[in-house]
Amino acid sequence: MKSFERLVLAYLKDITGPLLDPLQFAYRANRSVDDAVNMGLHDILQHLDKPGTYARILCVDFSSAFNTIIPDTLLNKLTQFSVPTSICQWITSFLTDRQQLVRLGKFTSNTCTISTGAPQGCVLSPLLFFLYRNDCTSKDPSVKLLKFADDTTVIGLIQDGDESAYRQEVEQLAVWCSHNNLELNTLKTVEMIVDFRRNPPALPLLTIMDSTVAAVESLKYLGTTISQDLKWDIHIDSIVKKAQQRLFFLRQLKKFNLPQAQMTQFYSAVIESGTAFCLPVKMPKFYCDYCDTYLTHDSPSVRKTHCSGRKHKENVKDYYQKWMEEQAQSLIDKTTAAFQQGKIPPTPFPGAGPPGGSLLPHPNISEYYSCRKVF
């Protein structure tokens, strides 16, 4: 059965691939978690470079998302993708009238017939779910709706306090869910506000289906902890803590004299996989040569704020003053060495001495050149 599913999967990908939502990052070639987190942070940082802006990040949680697919609704959407009728009928048959039971030890429950949802563990299930949700997009360019499988994140890029587009898109998302049998879990849905303005006002909380969404100072997005200040301290602390816990098992294996090859394999699979997760997202930072420090992130606004600071200006002044001292001292050292080697005549200005005689050098000219310092 799985072999036939792979054939249908390859056929559907060829037909629907160019029509899939570009903000769906899961189970697609050349797409990953890194891309989803990078794109979200890039849009936020680029927006925050403008004056009078802030961002609202809503992480939506669905209840049993893969179990909510209605075959008839999916059939209508497949038709819009120009999927042949024969394939649509086969998929409808694949999803309907499935027999299910529960076995616990020697006991077995009665058989139940299921005609909703996608079977877990099947090859076709992820793509069918993507096609089912493909029309769930944002219509406003200031609101980004990022999807990774059933994880959904709404990013509102707010300008001058106008949240109408963001709140309207969230409302449309709730309406779409009710029409497509997806249940929003408002108890696990959270929102975080990123606001770098000097005196940000108190913002009203978001409400979805008469339920107030919890406001948090940090949230976990696809395994990456993002805080309101967009720093990585909380995320790094959690990674370090997790690595220390897993290193304990590595030490235990070492006590049993496990071969080095197996120890390396264990480290790569258990420890390195967790510490290097989403590493390209955490690496980009702006380094200031004058202050010898990294800024919170590489952003024009952050660099401008840093470069206009009093401490940075003093460091720039000290840097160039030290550079000029080093250049002057280097010139003096070269001149002194050249004089000691006889490459410089005793008279700095030949022909300027009294007639009939040469101008004798200063008796302490060597000491004069070697001891002169730049202050």
N, C-alpha and C positions, 0 to 999 in steps of 0.2 A: 504493500500500500504506500509506504513512504517513497518508493522509487517512482510511482506514478505521481505522487504529490510533487516531487522534484521536477518532473516534466511540466506539470501545470504551473509550478512556481516560475520556472524559466520562461515559459510562454507569457505569463502575466507580467513579468518584469519587463519584457521587451515591449509590451503594449503600453503599460502604465508608467514605466520609468520616467519618461520626460514630463509626465503630468503630475507627478507627486509633489507635495508641498516641499519647497527647498528648506524649510525650517524643521523638517523631520529628520533627525540625525541617527536614529537607531536602525540597525540591520540593513545598512546601505553601504555600497562600496565607497571607499575614500571618505567615510564619515565616522566620527567617534565622539566619545564623551568630551575629549579635549576641544573639539570643534564647537560643540554646543556651549561649553562654559566660556571659551574664548570669545565667541560671537556675542554672547550676552554681556560680558564685561566690556568688550570693545564698544558696543552701542551705548552702554551706560557712561563710560569714561568720555567718549567723544561728545555726548550730549552735555555732560557736566562742565565741559570747557566753556560753554556759553553762559553769560550772566543770567541770573534769575531763574535757574533751572534746578530741578531735583528729579529723582527717579523713585518709582514705587515698583517693588518686585513681589509678585503674587505666585506662590507655589501651590498649585491646585492638587488635591488628592481625590482620586476616584475610588469608589468601592467596587472591587471585583470587576475591573474594567473589561477584561477579556471574556467574561461570562455574560456580557450584556448585549452582544451582537444579535440583532434581529435579522434572520435570513432574508425576509421580504424587503426590508430597508436596504440591506447590502446588495440585493439583486438590482434595485433601482439605481444604486450608485455605480455598480459595475456596468450597467447599460450606458451610463454617461461616459464611461471610459472606452466605449466601443468594443467591449469584450463580447465575443460571439455568443449567441444564445445557447449553444450546446454546452459551452464552458460554464455559463451562468447556471444552467439547469444542473450540471454535475456538482457545482459548489453548493447549490441549495440542497441537493440530495445528501451531500457530504455533511452538512451542518444540521439537518433535521432528523428526527426520529432516532436519536442515538440512545443506546441502552446503557444504563449505568447502575452499578450496585456498590455496596460497601462490604468488604470482607475483613473481619477482625478475628484472627485465630481460626477456630472451627465454626464461627458464626458468620452467616451471610444474610444481608438484608434483602428485601424484595427489590425486584428490578424496577427502575424508574425510567421513563422515556423523556428525553430532553431535546428541545428544538430551539434553544437559544444559546448564544455564546460560541466560542471557538474552542475546540479540544486542546487541552494543555499538552505541550510536548510535540505537537504536530508541526511538520515542516511549513505548512501553509498558514498557520494561525497568525504569526506576526504580520505578514503581508496583508491578509484579509482585514486585520484590525487597522492597519494603516489606511487602507482604501476606505474603510468604514468612517475613519476620522479625517480623511483628507480635506473635506470641505469645511472643517473647523479651523478657520483662519481669521486673522485680524484684517479688517477693512481699512483701518486708519494707519498711516505710515508712522505715526508717533507711538504706536502700541505694537510691540513685538510679541508674538505668541510662539514660543519655542517648545518643540515636542521631542521627546526621546521615549519611544514605546508609549507606555501609558502615563509617563511623567509629563506634566504640562506646566509651563511657567509663563506668566504674563508680565511683561515689562512695560510700564508706562513711563514715557519720557515727557515729563511735565515742564511746560514753559509758562512763566509768569502766573503760576498758580491755577492755570486752567486745567482741571481734571475731568472735564466733561467727556472727552474722547475715551480716556482710560476707563471711566466708570461705565460708559455705554458699552464698550467692548466686553467688560466683565459681565455685564447684564446679558449681552448677546450670547456669551459663552454658557451662562446658566440656562438660557432658553434653548440653545442647541442641545445641551445635555438632556433636558426634559423631553425634547422631541425625538431623541435618538436612544432613549432608554439607558443613559449613563447617569449614575447617581453621584452628585458632588458630596464629598464628605467634608462638611464645613468645620467639623471638630478638629480635623487634622490639616486643614488648609490654613496657611500662615502668610503674613505679609510683612515685608521689611522696607523701610524708607531710607534712601541714601540721599542725604542733603548736606552739601558742603558750604552752604551760605553761612555768613557770620552770625546772624541772629535769625535762625529759622523759626517761624511761628508754629504753634501746635496745629497739626493737621487732623482733620476728622477721620475716624476709622472707617474702614470699608465694610459694607454690608452686602451679603449674598443671600437671597431668599429669606429675608427677615432674620438672618443670623449674622452677628458681628464677627468679623474675621480677627483672629488674634494677631497683635502687632509684636514682632520679635526684634531683637537687636542683632541676631545672627541666624542664619538658616543653612541647612545642608542641601546643596543642589548637586544631584548626580554624584554624591560621594565627596564633594568639595564644600568645606565650610566657608561661607562668605559672611563677613561682618559689615556693619553699617559704615565703618571707616574704610572699607575695602582693603584692609590689611590682612596679613596671613598669620598673625600670631596664634589665634585660636586653632586654625587648621594645622599649623606646624606642631603645636603642643599636643594635639590629638594624635598626629602621626608619630611623634616621638614616644608617647605613652604606649601606643599600639606596638611600635617596634621593640620597645623594652620588654613588653610582655612576651613577644614571640621569640626574642633572643634567649629567654629562659629555656625554651624547648631546644634551641640550638646547643646550649650548654649541656643540657641533659643528654643529647645525642652524642656529644663529644666525650662524655664520660664512658659511654659504651664503645668507644673506639670505632665509630662508624667511618667507613672509607671517605676520603676527602671528596671524591666525585659525588657521592650521595649527600654529603654535607652541603656542597655547593648547590646541588639541585634543590635541596630543602630551602636554602637561603634565597635562591632566585624565585621559587614558587610561593613562599610564605612571607618572607620579610621584604625583599626588594620590590616585589609586586605592589606592596602596600605603600612603601615610602616613595616610590617613583611614580605613583598614580597621579595623573594630571599634572606632571612636572612642567610641561611647556607653559601651563597657565600661570604657575607661580614664579617662574624665572624672570620674565621681563620687568626690569626696574631701571630707573635712571640713576646713573652714578655721577656724582659731582666730584670732579677732580680737585677742586679748590678746597672743599670741605671734607674730602675723603670719607664720603658716606653715601648710602643708597637712600633715595626718596621712597615714599610709599608705593608709587607706581609711575610709569613713564607716561606722563600726560602734560601737554603744554601749559595748562593752568597751574598744575602743581610745580612745574619747573619755574614758571613766572613768579609764583608766590615765594618760592625758595630763593630765587636769584635777587628778589627785591628786599630780602631780609637784611638786617644790620649785620648779623654774624657772617653771612655769606659775603657781603661787601668788604668786611674787614679781612676775611680770608683771601679774597681776590687781591686786595691791596698788599697784604703781607706776602702773597705768592709772587707778585711782580717785583716787589721791593727786594725780596730774596734773590729772584732771578737776575735783577740788575746788579746786585752785589756780586753774585757768582760770575757774571759776565765781566764786570770790571776787574775783579780779582784775578780772573783767568788771563785777561789782557796784561795785567801787571806782572803776573808770574812769567808769562811768555817773554815780556820785555826784559825782565831781570835775567832770565836764562840766556837770552840772546846777548845781553851785555857781557855776562860772565864768559861766554864763549867767544867774545871778540867780534861778534857780528854787527855790533852797534858802535860807531866811532865815539871817542871820548867827548867830542864836541857835538852837542845835539844839533847845532846849526853851523855846518862847515862854512868857512869863509867869513864868519861874523866876528872872529877874534881880532886882536890888535895887529897892525901891519908888522911883518917881519917876525912874527912869533905865533905860536899856537896857543889856544886857550886850554890851560890844564884843567882836567876834570876835578870835580869836588873830591876832596880826600876821602869822604865817606859815601861816595856815589853808590857803591855796591850795597852798603847798609841802607842807603836811602831807598833804593829800588826794592830791596828784599823786605824791608820793614813797613813800607807804606801799606796801609789797609784802608778799605772803604767802610765807612760807617753809615 
